[in-house]
Amino acid sequence: MASTTLPDRHALLHGTDLLVVYREPVIPPKPAPGQPGTHSDFIPTEPELFIALLADGRVMAFNGHVDLGTGIRTALAQIVAEELEVVLERVTMVLGDPFEVPNQGPTIASATIQITAEPLRRAAAQAREYLLDLATSHFGVERGGLRCVAGTILPAEGDRPAVSYGELLHGERHALKLADEVPLKPASDYRLVGRAAPRVDIPDKVVGKLTFVHDLRLPGMLHGRVIRPPYTGHDRGDFVGTSLVAVDEASVAGMPGLIQVVVIGDFVGVVAEREEQAAAAARRLKVTWRDPKGLPRLDDLEQALRELPAQRRPLLEEGDAAGALARAAHRVSRTYVWPFQLHGSIGPSCSVADYRDDRLQVWSGTQNPHSLRADLSRLMGLDEGVITVTRMEAAGCYGRNCADDVGADAALLSRAVGRPVRVQLTREQEHGWEPKGAAQLMEVQGA
């Protein structure tokens, strides 16, 4: 009976009886002088995998984005199965693990299908074409006389038995560098893409299997809460990191389950044995803050936007627009004000971190695991190579939420106490500190 366990990355990079399609790692450019960079010295050196076809006919496909509830795990598998001519159920998508998948940036808008699916589709088509090349030698016929059917290749004419993809790969390692141009399957021949397919993520959710980071529990795990500073939502200014005056630890002394009060700059947190104990300690802890000065008043949003420093950055200038407006018989001017927009995540963000032996594991609902790992590297003073980010499902984000921020909270608290720590934000913290859609002032003239 074939194993149901999928091979790890090392086996895929060095094993036999398989076909992989890869790309050489993209080395991030060094930041310009004076520009912020990452603390990490981590430089990717191993190939980025896109497709791995195993001897038993299973397919592993790798994409740098994550499924935010939109069903891309299913949709990407459809694309791979379509191009590779295999049964959909044979495809396993690997998403969002920084050690496993290509760094394809944050999961936003429709970029997964429009952009990051393109090299994956190309890799699957390249694997199919390579298998057809192997089959020409196997059958001793021209390529045009072969066709792929459900993970096998057979001659279009005659009664010779089909050969499976696995048989063609037996005994050898086949590693293909992702090609720039590959023959793609015409849309007129599609049998999977564009048709409804059962969502592969739904069954586990129906039966209550662990999929959401909020439900994760680790042995010895503690619970944390963070007391936020008074400059809610502001991430720049002289007050950041200098607003904490005092923390009265005596105010929570003897509270049930309290493990530790953690103070780092303006970061104040409590760690307790149980979640409700951490929440109670956070409410009772007496913290004195400076009143941040110079924050813009937002009761008159248009005026606040006008007072912000601005830089003119023309995108395109053609002709004499100013002269045409001045000479026009009929001129129209309009001003539009667009307020700050709350993404309004349904559930407050949550994360679990385990810091020990100078290594960090974080379980997160992030939509950008690669950047989260880089940010944690800077925050914790660790190389990215010792930071593991395991992406789990979380509450819908509708743009972005505090998933990355709460991962940093958990990491700092776990380092302080030397045990795994789970942090879930309050509703007020989630809505107050999420990266809101920017307010805008638009002035338009026409004639």
PEZIWO-V166197 format. One line per field, one symbol per residue. ss: DSSP state (A for helix, B for strand, O for the rest). phi: phi as a letter, one per 30 degrees, with the letter a starting at -180 (. if undefined). burial: I if it has 16 or more other C-alpha atoms within 10 Angstrom, else O. Layout:
# PEZIWO-V166197
ss->???
phi->???
burial->???
This chain:
# PEZIWO-V166197
ss->OOOOOOOOAAAAAAOOOBBBBBBOOOOOOOOOOOOOOOOOOOOOOOOBBBBBBBOOOOBBBBBOOOOOOOOAAAAAAAAAAAAAOOOAAABBBBBOOOOOOOOOOOOOOOAAAAAAAAAAAAAAAAAAAAAAAAAAAAAOOOAAABBBBOOBBBBOOOOOOOBBAAAAAOOOBBBBBOOOOOOOOOAAAOOOOOOOOOOOOAAAAAOOOOOBAAAOOOOOOBBBBBBOOOOOOOOOOOOOOOOBBBBBAAAAOOOOOBBBBBBBOOBBBBBBOOAAAAAAAAAAOBBBBOOOOOOOOOOOAAAAAAAOOOOOOOOOOOOOAAAAAAAOOOOBBBBBBBOOBOOOOOOOOBBBBBBBOOBBBBBBOOOOAAAAAAAAAAAAOOOAAABBBBBOBOOOOOOOOOAAAAAAAAAAAAAAAOOOBBBBOOAAAAAAAOOOBOOBBBBBBBO
phi->.ddcdddddddddbdchabbcbbdddddddddeicdbcddcdbdbcdcdcbbccddjdbcbbbdcbccjdidddddddddddddhbdeddccdcbidedccddciddbhcddddcdddddddddddddddddddddddcibdedccbcbhibbbddbicdddcdedddceibccbcdeddbbdcddedcdbcdicdbdddcdedddciddbcddcdbceidcbbbccdddceidcakdddibcdcabcdddceideidcaccbbiddbbbbbdbddddddddddedbccdddcidddcdcdddddddddbbdbdcabbicddddddcddbbbbbbbccdecddiedcedbabbbcahhbbcbcbcecbdddddddddddcicdedcccccdbdbdechkabcedddddedddddddcibdbcbbdddddeddcddddddbcbcbbba
burial->OOOOOOOOOOOIIOOIIIIIIIIOOOOOOOOOOOOOOIIIOOOIOOIIIIIIIIIIIIIIIIIIIIIIOOOIIIIIIIIIIIIIIIIIOIIIIIIIIIIIIIIIIIIOOOOIOOOIIOIIIIIIIIIIIOIIOIIIOOIOOOIOOIIIOIIIIIIOOOOOOIIIIIOIIIOOIIIIIIOOOOOOOOOOOOOIIOOOOOOIOOOOOOOOOOOIIIOOOOOOIIIIIIIIIOIOIOOOOOIOOOIIOOIOOOOIOOOOIIIIIIIOOIIIIIIIIIIOIIIIIIOOIIIOIOOOOOOOOOOOIIOOIOOOOOOOOOOOOOOOOOOOOOOOOOOOOOOOOOOOOIIIIOIIIIIIIIIOOOIIIIIIIIIIIIIIIIIIIIOIOIIIIOIIIIIIIIIIIOIIIIIIIIIIIIIIIIIIIOIIIIIIIIOOIIIIIIIIOOOOOOOOOOO
